């Protein structure tokens, strides 16, 4: 007797097909990257002090997710770092992000 798979694999849940290699590889999904940004914001909040302005540079798909479906994640990031300006940058890979503090 064999067991029938009823759920998608973890890789398919957390990743999406890579646009650069026409679907032959996988990249982290925008949602996964949003939660990685949140984890980094938690870590950074313990290290940085007296921040007046924070800019977060991300891929446009991640920016769209933070402004819509993952809005709660952005609100939690702002709870750690204050007001965060999200900047969409097509030249950055979907799995990468950069914080800039002033």
VENMOFEN-V731312 format. One line per field, one symbol per residue. phi: phi as a letter, one per 30 degrees, with the letter a starting at -180 (. if undefined). psi: psi as a letter, one per 30 degrees, with the letter a starting at -180 (. if undefined). burial: + if it has 24 or more other C-alpha atoms within 12 Angstrom, else -. A space follows every 10 residues. Layout:
phi = ???
psi = ???
burial = ???
//
This chain:
phi = .ccddccdde dddcbbdddd chidbbbdde dddedddddd deddddccbh dcbbcccbde ddeddddbdc eddddddddd cidccccdbd dcdedcabcb cb
psi = klkkkfllle efefllkkfe ghgfaklkle eeeefeeeee eeeeffeklh kekkkjklke eeeeeefcfh eeeeeeefee gakkjkkkjf fklefllkkk k.
burial = ---------- -----+---- ------++++ ++++++++-+ +--------- ---+++++++ +++-+++--+ --++++++-+ ++-+++++-- --+++++++- --
//
